[in-house]
Structure formats: C-alpha cells, structure tokens
C-alpha cells in the first residue's frame, strides 16, 4: 500500500493531526495498535489554548455545551487542615478551563474523519527509509505482515514512541512520581458543585474535578513506591491502595469520590518527561518524519498542558503542511521537509518551557515538609500559579479550510 501521510497512534494528538490535515486538504491514515479508541487517563482539563485549537479544528462547538468552565479551586493542607482559594484564570481572558471526558473528546475528533481513516489493530513493527524518484519515503512494516509506503510519517504514539526512537530522541526519564486516575459516576448527581478541590501532603497531592452533574474526575500523585509495592493495572487494587493506604489521612470527601469510581476507568502509571534541553537540542524531524504530542514532549501533568499541547501541535503542523500541496491537490515532496522544519521551529521552545514549568510546579506543590517549602507553596498558590497559567492563553493560529467541513 502507498499513502500520502501515515499517522502512528490514534490518541488526542494523532486524531487531531488527522483532522487538521483533512481541513487543509491532505488525506491521512491513522494506525492504531488497539482494537478501538483508547481513553487511558479517564479525563483531562482543557485550558483556553486547547479550546482555541479545537475551534481551529472545527469541533469546539460540539464540546463546549457539554462541559462548563471552572473558574476557581480550593487547596487544603492535609496536615494543618487549612484551606485557601486560588483562581484558575483571569476573568478578562477567554474564559476558564473545562474538564472533559477523554473518551468523548476522542470520539468527537474521530467523527470528523472518514470511516476508513483509522485502521485499528495495526501495530507498527519497523520503519525504514528509501529513496524513490529522488525523494525520501518511509517503509512501514506492520505486525500482520502488511507493508505501507508513506510520503510522510507523523509519530503520535506516546511517551514510548517508536518514531521518536527513529529520530534518535533520547527516551523520557522517570520523574520519581506516579499517578492514579479515575472517573467516578453518580447516576443521581453528586451535588459537589463546579470547583476543583485539591489536597496536598508531604510528597502527595490529590484532587477531584467535577466534569458535569454526574461525573467527577480524580487523581492521586505520590512518590513512586518501591518495586515490591507496584500495584500494576488491577483497578480494585488501585482503588484499595489509594483509599486504605496512600490517602487514608485525606478528607472523607476525597475518599468517597475514589470509592465511587467506575473501575474500568482506573489507571496507575509513572509520570515521565523529556528533559527540556532534549527538546531544544534534539532532532525532532527528519526529511519526511516528525512527532506530535507525547511522542515529542512528554511532560508531567502538574499544569494540565499535555493534551493542550498535543492539540496545539496538530493545528501548527496542519497549517505548515497545508503549504506543501500542489495545484493538483497532492503533496509536493520537495516542500514537505521545509514544512516540518517550520513546524518544529515553532513548537520547540514553547514545549520545552512548559515541560520545565510543569516540573517546577510539581516540585513546589508536592515535595518537602519544611517551613520554607510550606511558605513557598503558599506563595505559589497565591501568585506564581497565576503567572505560570499565562501559558494557557496561547493562540496557536488558524487553519486554512481548503476542504470544507464535509466528511
């Protein structure tokens, strides 16, 4: 098989990239190793920068009626029981963040694509390069024996990306922390309002965020347990460890949310990130290959920007790739390399800065119990957090709509 563009991975970055390319007139296929769309992580918070990207992709209006913005939150010190309020956005700017069910977001993106775009159960085994008619193309080998020749390959295959390894990017590193996540469902309503409730303790941080009247997203972050305490992927064990061990001293309001979890949504995973200097100095593209989302810039979730950056990537890449289309509607291979270089140039420094800011945010909020760390955390929630969240007002630009919105 021969394809213009092959996207590896049908997560947020992969589906958003396919939508962006469709809107500029480029057909892509998406290879997904799973048998269906995966929504590991249960939910995520999308900040104004993500909604601007979704608007450029043409699907923001499908999601905004489902999820109301959250304007503020409360953080409680588990030891002292003191609580303070913090603002999540400046009222004069574009509105606040909206927590979104990850599965609903993925389905909204997938619905914008022709039915044949996503090829499930397609696991990539190998990628090689060859030259045809003076242009470099990629030859992809799949687990089922299929061979695909692609003019362009875009790696959206997560933190352990095969495409990133092909580009010789250094692998992500372990942050020393791990996170449990889940979604709690209340058929008759939870009656807990629309604010973020966050709880901090020495080396522990947790929160719950209402998505709507019936669903609450929660997470728990702590230093990664020793190897002998690894809880794997058993949802019942994850729930038990959080409620009866790691967060047993946390307020009952939080523990009750965890106990109400839909077990099918629970996950436990280490938090990894790529060093910012690996983004700044690393090779993020080749002649016809690049990476998007976690494949490029895995980051800790402390500023909630992982999914937001992936959506930004998709719009920026689509905008530059749109300039590589010839009068016949096909990609001009001689222009693809320049388009990928411009994309990487636009994304490199912003994503490196967000990785650094997220790591700093996590360190301040979770590490240390001395008086100076408590003082720093107090200052952080009152002043620094608001400044850091200015990154969430970034506008990644618009897409030229060459194909309309039809499927």
C-alpha positions, 0 to 999 in steps of 0.5 A: 500500500502507498499513502500520502501521510501515515499517522502512528497512534490514534490518541488526542494528538494523532486524531487531531493531526488527522483532522487538521490535515483533512481541513487543509486538504491532505488525506491521512491514515491513522494506525492504531495498535488497539482494537478501538479508541483508547481513553487511558487517563479517564479525563483531562482539563482543557485550558483556553489554548486547547479550546482555541485549537479545537475551534481551529479544528472545527469541533469546539462547538460540539464540546463546549455545551457539554462541559462548563468552565471552572473558574476557581479551586480550593487547596487544603493542607492535609496536615494543618487542615487549612484551606485557601482559594486560588483562581484558575484564570483571569476573568478578562481572558477567554474564559476558564478551563473545562474538564472533559471526558477523554473518551468523548473528546476522542470520539468527537475528533474521530467523527470528523474523519472518514470511516476508513481513516483509522485502521485499528489493530495495526501495530507498527513493527519497523520503519525504514527509509528509501529513496524513490524518484529522488525523494525520501519515503518511509517503509512501514512494516506492520505486525500482520505482515502488511507493508505501507509506503508513506510520503510522510510519517507523523509519530503520535504514539506516546511517551514510548514512541517508536518514531521518536526512537527513529529520530534518535530522541533520547527516551523520557526519564522517570520523574520519581512520581506516579499517578492514579486516575479515575472517573467516578459516576453518580447516576443521581448527581453528586451535588459537589458543585463546579470547583476543583478541590485539591489536597496536598501532603508531604510528597502527595497531592490529590484532587477531584474535578467535577466534569458535569452533574454526574461525573467527577474526575480524580487523581492521586500523585505520590512518590513512586513506591518501591518495586515490591509495592507496584500495584500494576493495572488491577483497578480494585487494587488501585482503588484499595491502595489509594483509599486504605493506604496512600490517602487514608489521612485525606478528607472523607470527601476525597475518599468517597469520590475514589470509592465511587469510581467506575473501575474500568476507568482506573489507571496507575502509571509513572509520570515521565518527561523529556528533559527540556534541553532534549527538546531544544537540542534534539532532532525532532524531524527528519526529511519526511518524519516528525512527532506530535504530542507525547511522542515529542514532549512528554511532560508531567501533568502538574499544569494540565498542558499535555493534551493542550499541547498535543492539540496545539501541535496538530493545528501548527503542523496542519497549517505548515503542511497545508503549504506543501500541496500542489495545484493538483491537490497532492503533496509536493515532496520537495516542500514537505521537509521545509514544512516540518522544519517550520513546524518544529521551529515553532513548537520547540521552545514553547514545549520545552518551557512548559515541560520545565514549568510543569516540573517546577510546579510539581516540585513546589506543590508536592515535595518537602515538609519544611517551613520554607517549602510550606511558605513557598507553596503558599506563595505559589498558590497565591501568585506564581500559579497565576503567572505560570497559567499565562501559558494557557492563553496561547493562540496557536493560529488558524487553519486554512479550510481548503476542504470544507467541513464535509466528511 
